[in-house]
C-alpha cells in the first residue's frame, strides 16, 4: 500500500509539473502575440503622428504665404466706408 501511495503521489506531482509547463508555454505564446499586436499599433500611431505633423506644417506654411494678402483684404474692407441708404429705407416725407 505504501508503494502504491508513493507512486500515486509521484504521478500527481508529474501531472502538476506538466500542467505548469503547458501553462508557461501558452503564457509565453500569448505574450509574444500581444507584443506583436502592440508593436503594429505603435507603428500605426507613429504614422498618424507623422501625418498630423505634416498637415500642421502645411497649414502653417499656407498661413505664412497668405497672411499679408488676407490682412490687406480685411483692412481695405474695414477702412473703405461708403455711406448709403439701405434698400428697404422709406422716406417719411
C-alpha positions in Angstrom: 0.0 0.0 0.0 2.9 2.4 0.8 4.5 1.8 -2.6 1.2 2.4 -4.4 0.5 5.6 -2.5 4.0 6.9 -3.3 3.5 6.1 -7.0 0.2 7.9 -7.0 1.7 10.9 -5.3 4.6 10.9 -7.8 2.1 10.7 -10.7 0.2 13.7 -9.3 3.4 15.7 -9.0 4.4 14.8 -12.5 1.0 15.8 -13.9 1.1 19.1 -12.0 4.6 19.8 -13.4 3.3 19.1 -17.0 0.3 21.3 -16.4 2.5 24.1 -15.1 4.9 23.8 -18.1 2.0 23.8 -20.6 0.6 26.9 -18.8 4.0 28.7 -19.1 4.3 27.8 -22.8 0.8 29.2 -23.5 1.6 32.3 -21.5 4.8 32.9 -23.5 2.9 32.4 -26.7 0.2 34.9 -25.6 2.8 37.4 -24.6 4.6 37.2 -27.9 1.3 37.6 -29.8 0.3 40.5 -27.6 3.7 42.3 -28.2 3.4 41.7 -31.9 -0.1 43.3 -31.9 1.0 46.2 -29.7 4.1 46.7 -31.9 1.9 47.2 -35.0 -0.3 49.6 -33.1 2.8 51.5 -32.1 3.8 51.8 -35.7 0.3 52.9 -36.6 0.3 55.7 -34.0 3.8 56.8 -35.2 2.5 57.0 -38.8 -0.6 59.0 -37.6 1.6 61.4 -35.6 3.9 61.9 -38.6 0.9 62.6 -40.9 -0.5 65.1 -38.4 2.8 66.8 -38.2 3.0 67.2 -42.0 -0.6 68.6 -42.1 0.2 71.1 -39.4 3.4 72.2 -41.2 1.4 72.6 -44.4 -1.2 74.8 -42.6 1.5 76.9 -41.1 3.3 77.5 -44.4 0.0 78.3 -46.0 -0.8 80.8 -43.3 2.6 82.4 -43.7 2.1 82.7 -47.5 -1.4 84.2 -47.4 -1.1 86.3 -44.3 -0.3 89.6 -45.9 -2.9 89.3 -48.6 -5.7 88.4 -46.1 -4.6 91.3 -43.8 -4.7 93.8 -46.7 -8.1 92.5 -47.8 -9.5 92.9 -44.3 -8.1 96.3 -43.8 -9.4 97.5 -47.2 -12.9 96.2 -46.3 -12.9 97.8 -42.8 -11.3 101.2 -43.8 -13.3 101.7 -47.1 -16.6 103.1 -45.7 -19.2 104.0 -48.2 -22.3 105.6 -46.6 -25.5 104.7 -48.4 -29.2 104.2 -47.6 -30.4 100.7 -47.0 -32.6 99.5 -49.9 -35.6 99.0 -47.6 -35.5 102.5 -46.2 -38.7 104.5 -46.8 -38.7 108.2 -46.6 -41.4 109.7 -44.3 -41.9 112.8 -46.4 
